[in-house]
Amino acid sequence: MLVTRRIPSSVLSRLEAVCEVDVNDSPGLAPADLRSRLQGKAGLVCVLTDRIDEDLLESVQELKVVSNIAVGYDNIDVPAAKSRGVIVTNTPDVLTEATAELTWALILAAARRIGEGERLVRSGRWKGWALDFMLGTELRGKQLGVIGRGRIGRAVAARASAFGMTAVLAKTDMSIDELLVSSDVVSIHTSLRPETRHLIDRKALARMKRSAILVNTARGPVVDEEALAWALKERLIAAAALDVYEREPIVHEELLGLENVVLVPHLGSATRETRTAMIDLAVSNVLAVVQGRPPITPV
């Protein structure tokens, strides 16, 4: 078994009780190193930054299962795996609440200009309270538009009433175009597929309200970052908040210089409780397969 990142010893011991385990202690594995270390292995526990493509799968004949520590699996060529009899699993459900909470943290940060204000205080440029200083926008009475009807999207929508907002889901309550036109906050929770890449482009952004906020905690390439920078600079939308990016960890240079965008480093599932639960589920999946049982959460 190859594990591409360090995992808690309590979880690692479950693997070691069943099979020989090769754990990578470095921050990541280069493609050539991943290919080399996967030779002769029956199972792989990996993360979303590990590319499991057709060439890699072709080179590892003994591989039985790829267990991704993530709910998304766009880093894995699933059809190529299926054609070779390699089972692919992910970790849904366990990160739903943490990601929904982070989404609301971003919505509030963008609406109330938290990042901008925090930078002002730290720089020593704050001159004191003023009646018209750094005014944000309230959420009460506004519409939250959710693009993505999966577990996380529904969990985000379920919290809207706590802030006095009305939540609508694309393709359930209205079309995506109607949602873009009418929503005060647009939150993205769709998976990355060919049809969702750059779903939010210049045309989509131009359809949104000038007072609207865009939030993305799904996958970076769903939003065209160049188009987003243009829309923010032109004030076609009021603000944005991003947890994911097109070319992580690289962020579009123009976004870095804008005050009306909140940028955080892919923290959606980053709580101790959730990451531990994700790792535990990934290990349970890989153990099930190598022991001849059905996987718990197959893709």
VENBELVEN-V844927 format. One record per backbone hydrogen bond with DSSP energy under -1.0 kcal/mol. NH is the residue of the N-H (numbers start at 0). CO is the residue of the C=O. E is the energy in kcal/mol with one decimal. If there is no record, write none. Layout:
BEGIN
NH/CO/E, NH/CO/E
END
This chain:
BEGIN
1/42/-2.3, 2/21/-2.9, 3/44/-2.5, 11/7/-2.7, 12/8/-2.3, 14/10/-1.1, 15/11/-2.5, 16/12/-1.3, 17/14/-1.7, 18/14/-2.6, 21/0/-3.1, 23/2/-2.8, 33/29/-2.8, 34/30/-2.4, 35/31/-2.2, 36/32/-2.8, 37/33/-1.3, 38/35/-1.0, 40/37/-2.0, 43/64/-1.8, 44/1/-2.8, 45/66/-2.2, 49/46/-2.1, 51/74/-2.8, 56/52/-2.4, 57/53/-2.4, 58/54/-1.0, 62/59/-1.1, 63/41/-3.4, 64/41/-1.4, 65/86/-3.0, 66/43/-3.6, 67/88/-2.5, 68/45/-3.0, 69/67/-1.9, 75/72/-1.7, 76/51/-2.8, 77/75/-1.6, 80/76/-2.1, 81/77/-3.0, 82/78/-2.3, 84/81/-1.6, 85/80/-2.8, 86/63/-2.6, 88/65/-2.5, 89/296/-1.9, 90/69/-2.5, 93/91/-2.7, 95/92/-1.5, 98/94/-2.2, 99/95/-2.2, 100/96/-2.4, 101/97/-2.2, 102/98/-2.2, 103/99/-1.8, 104/100/-2.0, 105/101/-2.1, 106/102/-2.3, 107/103/-2.5, 108/104/-2.2, 109/105/-2.5, 110/106/-2.5, 111/107/-2.4, 113/108/-2.0, 116/112/-2.3, 117/113/-2.7, 118/114/-2.2, 119/115/-1.8, 120/116/-2.2, 121/117/-2.2, 122/118/-1.8, 123/120/-1.2, 124/119/-1.6, 132/129/-1.6, 136/110/-2.3, 140/163/-2.7, 141/138/-2.2, 143/165/-3.0, 144/184/-3.6, 145/167/-2.9, 146/186/-2.6, 153/149/-2.4, 154/150/-2.0, 155/151/-2.5, 156/152/-2.3, 157/153/-2.1, 159/156/-1.3, 162/159/-1.6, 163/160/-1.5, 164/159/-2.3, 165/141/-2.3, 167/143/-2.7, 169/145/-2.7, 170/173/-3.4, 171/168/-1.6, 172/168/-2.8, 173/168/-1.2, 178/174/-2.3, 179/175/-2.6, 180/176/-2.0, 181/177/-1.8, 182/178/-2.0, 183/142/-2.0, 184/142/-1.9, 185/212/-3.0, 186/144/-3.0, 187/214/-2.5, 188/146/-3.8, 195/192/-1.5, 196/192/-1.3, 197/220/-3.1, 198/195/-2.0, 199/221/-2.5, 200/198/-1.0, 204/200/-2.7, 205/201/-2.3, 211/208/-1.5, 212/183/-1.9, 213/238/-1.9, 214/185/-2.9, 215/240/-2.2, 216/187/-1.3, 221/218/-1.6, 222/219/-2.1, 223/199/-2.6, 227/223/-2.3, 228/224/-2.6, 229/225/-1.9, 230/226/-2.5, 231/227/-2.5, 232/228/-2.4, 233/229/-2.3, 235/230/-2.7, 237/211/-1.7, 238/211/-1.6, 239/259/-1.5, 240/213/-2.4, 241/261/-3.1, 242/215/-2.4, 249/246/-2.7, 254/251/-1.0, 255/251/-1.2, 257/254/-1.5, 261/239/-2.5, 263/241/-2.4, 265/242/-1.3, 265/263/-1.6, 269/266/-1.8, 270/268/-2.3, 274/270/-2.7, 275/271/-1.8, 276/272/-1.9, 277/273/-2.7, 278/274/-2.3, 279/275/-2.4, 280/276/-2.2, 281/277/-2.4, 282/278/-2.4, 283/279/-2.2, 284/280/-2.3, 285/281/-2.1, 286/282/-2.5, 287/283/-2.0, 288/284/-1.8, 289/285/-2.2, 290/286/-1.5, 291/288/-1.8, 292/287/-3.4, 298/87/-3.1
END
